[in-house]
């Protein structure tokens, strides 16, 4: 347990630069509810999951390899979907959400990596969850259907101090829709979360399909970790982010 607590401190320092005055906030999630790439094989991955208001079908997130030309099935709306050398184009949602580049890649490419998301949002409440992470804002069209997919890895070398332990740790891809450009103002009440990844120490898939509600002009693509408010921290890695209009 001491080793796990030390890891949290090291991660926070390594991803640092953010103020920590909101680490004890009690916050509920806002919503629960063109790069190159190629279709990845299933080797080294967990089974795909699908969520949202429609069935994504049999679909694995794509494998975005630096220098390779895209195929139509893997064209993605997000910038920097494969995190080859950095996390450019992605932003932390809160000052107590630490994001950084990690050398571990979902499909073991030696010249690529992933984005690490560490949530230190916590508070004394015995109930409720926090759902925050990294985000990227995109233009969106009302009535358009979007598929969202990502690879997720939850490391076991951290403190899982809540009921359910490892099995209750969750991470995945989420979309919030906005009536204004640039994801400004309040989000539209109808948000979307793909079925969340639960695998510990293995790469799994978070996949889903949703339709943008009436009035949509932009959307925030979010790579989120979900934990009880009372749990001090939770971290996860994300790779191969696909967001595509179907």
N, C-alpha and C positions, 0 to 999 in steps of 0.2 A: 504493500500500500504506500509506503514511503517513496518507493521508486516511482510509482504512478504520479504522486504529488509533485515530485521533482521534475518529471517530464512536462507537466503542465506549466511549471515556472519557466523551464527552458524554452518551450514552444512560445510562450508569451514574449520572452525576451528576444527570441530569434525573429519573430514577426512584428516586433515592437514599433514604437513611434506613435502609438495611439494613446490618448488619455484614458484613464481607468476610472473616472469618477462616476460612471454609470454601471459599474459591475454589479451593484445590488438593486438595479431596477427590477420591478415586477412588471413584465411586459407580456401581453398576449400577442400571438401572431396576428398580422393584419388579415390573414386569410388562412383557413385550414382547408378548408374545403379544396455570305458567299465565300466559304473556305474550302480548302481541299480536303479530301478524305476518301476512304474506301470502306466497304462493308467488312467488318471484322468477323473472324471465325469465332466459334464458341469455346475454343480451348482457353482454359484459365479463367473462365467466367462462371458466374452463377446463372441460374435460369432467369429469363426475362420476366418482368412483371408489367402489368398495364393498369392504368388508372385513369381517372377523369370521367367525363360524361359519355365517352364513346370508347369502343374497343380498339386498341392499337394493333391488334392482331399479333402474329408471330414476327417480332422485330427486335433486333439487337442494336444498341448504339453503334455508331460507326467508329472506325479506327482512323484517326486523323494523323497521317504520317507526313513529316516535314518534307517538302519538295515533290510530293506526289500530286498528280492531277486529280481533281475530283471526279467522281461519277455522279450521275443524276440522283441516285438514291441517297447520296450522302451530302448533297449541297445543304449548307446550314446558314441560317440568318445571323448567327452570332459571330463576333470576331474572336480570334484566338481560341478555337474550340478544343485544341489538343495540348495546349500549355507546353510547347516544345522547349522554350528557354525562360519563360517569364509568365506573369499573370496580367499582362497589359490588357486593357479594355474592361477589366472586372474591378468592381469597387466593393468595399466593406459597407454593410448596411448600418452598422452601429460602431461606436468607438470601442466597445467591449467585444467586438467580433474581429478577430485577428486573421488575416489572410496572407498567404505567402506561397512561393513556389516550392515544390517538393520533387525530388529526383525519381520517385517511384511512379512508373507508368503502367497503365491498366493492361497493356499488351506487351510489356517488357521491352520497349524500344530503348536502346541505350542513349539515343540522342533526343529523348523527350522526357516529359514528366507529368505533373498533375498540380492542381491547386489544393492547398490545405486550408481548411476553414475550422477555426477554433472559437467556440462560443464560451465566453465567461460571464454572460448575463445570468444573474441569479438573484434570489431574494428569499425571505424567510417563510413565504407562504407554503403550506404543506400540499396544496393542490394547484393545478394549472401547469401549462407548458409554455416554453419560449421557442419560437421558430424563426430563426434569422440566419443570415449567411452572406454570401457574395452575390452581386447582381450586375446585370447589364441591361440597359434600356434600349428597346427597339421600336420602330414604327410598327403599327398593327392596324388591321382592317376589320371593322365590325362585320360579323357574319362569316369571317374566314375560319377555316378549320386548321388547327395547328397540331403537329405531333412534336412532343418534347421527349428527349432521351438523354441519359447520362450514365456513366459508370461510377459506382460508389464503393469506397473502401473505408470501413470503420476499424481502426487499429485497437487491439485488445489491451495494449500497454497504456491504459488510462483508468481512472477510477470510475467504476459503474456502481455508485452507492445507493441507487434507488431500487424499489421493488421491481423484480424481473431481471435486474442486472443486464448482462450482455444482450439478452433476447429483446429487451425493450428499447435499445438504442436504434434511432432512425435517422436517415439522411436521404435526400433525393432532390428532384427538380420541381420547382413551383413557378407558376406564372401569376402575376397580378396585372389586371387590365386598368387602363386609365382613360378618362374622357378628354384629357388634355395631352398635348405633345410633350415629349421629353419626360414622361412619367411624373408630371407635376400634379400637385393637389392630392386629394384623397383617391384611393383606388376604388374601382367599381366593386360593390359587395360580392359579386360572383367571381371568386378566385378559382384557381385550379392547382391541384397537386397530383402528380403521377404517383402510382403505387410506390411506396418508399422502400429503400433498401434496408435490410436488417442484418446482412451478413457481417460477421466479425472476422477480421484477418483474411478476407477473400473479396475479390472484386465481384460485385453484383450489378444488376441493371435496374434502373428506375425509368419506366417508359409509360407514356399516356398520350391521349388525344383529347383535345377540347375545342370548342367553338367560341370565338371572341364575342362577347355580348354586345347588344345594341349600344351605340355611342362610343365604342372603342376607337382611340386614335393612337395609343402607344401601349406597350406592355413591358413589364420588368421580368426578365428571366432570372430566377433566383436559385442558387445552389445552397440548400438549407440543411442545417442540423437541428434536430428537435429533441428537447430534453425537458424534464420537469424543472420548474422554477427553482426548487430547492437543491437540485444537483449543481455543484460548483462549476462543472465544465463538461464539454463534449467536443471532440474533434473528429473530422472525417476528411478524406481525400476525394476529389472529383476529377473525372477525365472524360474526353470525347463527348462534348456537349452538342447535341443536335437539336435544332429548332427549325421546323420546316413547315411551310404552308402546303397543305395537301389539296 
